[in-house]
Amino acid sequence: MPEQNKGRVAVAVCLIVAGLMACEDKSGPSLPAKPSAPPAQAGQFRLTPEESARMALQLAPVGRGQLLTHREFPATVQANENELAEVTTLIRGRVVKVAVDVGQDVKKGALLALLHSVDLGVAEGDYLKAAARLHEAELAYGRAKELYEGKAVSLAELQRREAAMKTVQAEVREAKSRLELLGVPQDEIDRLGREQTIKADVPLRAPFDGRVIMRNITRGEVVETHQKFFTVANLNNVWVIGSVPEKDVQFIRKEQKVDVLLAAYPHAIFQGTITYVGDVLDPATRTMRLRVTAPNPGLLLKPEMFALIRVYAPSNPDELSIPLEAVQNGPVGKIVFVQRRASEFEARTVKLGSEQGDLVSVLDGVSDGELVVTKGAFALKSEMERHKIEPTP
């Protein structure tokens, strides 16, 4: 190439380089690139202070071992035998009056029936005769004592009169004891001695406040001592007697609180306390006897009703549970809202187990101690759907 052309090419290259450098100078110093914001994690969103105040959210911790399992055992309602009395008589007689009927409430000492007894009349007559002989013997002893002091009778006569008096005193005590064994109260014996009048009446009275639940007596019939005429029961509390299979004995303990359910009242639950646990199993049924004492408001629990005794026992102590109120329906299953920080929440899909009352077990999706939204969970769900946020799987 000629020298003249080489010079022209060099000048052109220099001009091009100079132009490029001039363009770079005009652009000024270069700025560093802005870092891109990190993408929000799936299912998380933040509420403004105004939204938090409007929703008035309430939180509850995820708990462990809060759920109880229950077992139910068949049972029947029985009258409390400590508050139950069979009314009988200690003497044969004829019924002259029946004052009460089945289902009637009675007070302690109230007249249930009245018997007339020939045997009682004879016993009262013997008592009056013995009392009369005693009066005569006491007068004779008093006269003998005066005569002895006046040296009108001997000491032997005085002692004979004294012995006769003591003999009759023993007869009076014997006759009185017989009346007591026949069930005659002391005030009636005092009346008999005061009025000297034989009545021969045997009143049957209520032993305590209660209700007549059985009557087996009719006016005019002659009754014997082995018969049961009335059953009076205080039904303010009753016994519920159940049978516990051998495999469930481990869950039963005395003084344990239980629930009593009855077919007659399907929506009612009665409270009771285990007051007796059998020591020996029935060899035929392999069950243990169980007794629950239950208050009976309104006397709704009636003897011989069928019942179920529901006993609660701790479930798996590691099982997690949350309030049922916290659970919402999500796009692909059940979700809860877990608080991450103040005003920051995460919609999380959970796997649930069994329900018990207002709690539900959680098999997967949350951890012990995390706070979940209870009141306001539905409002959070609406907020999540508005922003098209997908819950964390």
Secondary structure, 3 states (H helix, E strand, C coil): CCHHHHHHHHHHHHHHHHHHHHHHHHHCCCCCCCCCCCCCCCCEEECCHHHHHHHCCCEEECEECCCEEEEEEEEEEEECHHHEEEECCCCCEEEEEECCCCCCEECCCCEEEEEECHHHHHHHHHHHHHHHHHHHHHHHHHHHHHHHHCCCCCHHHHHHHHHHHHHHHHHHHHHHHHHHHCCCCHHHHHHHHHHCCCCCEEEEECCCCEEEEEECCCCCCEECCCCCCEEEECCCEEEEEEEEEHHHHHHCCCCCEEEEEECCEEEEEEEEEEEEECCCCECCCCEEEEEEEEECHHHCCCCCCEEEEEEEEECCCCCEEEEHHHCEECCCCEEEEEEEECCEEEEEECEEEEEECCEEEEEECCCCCCEEECCCHHHHHHHHHHCCCCCEC
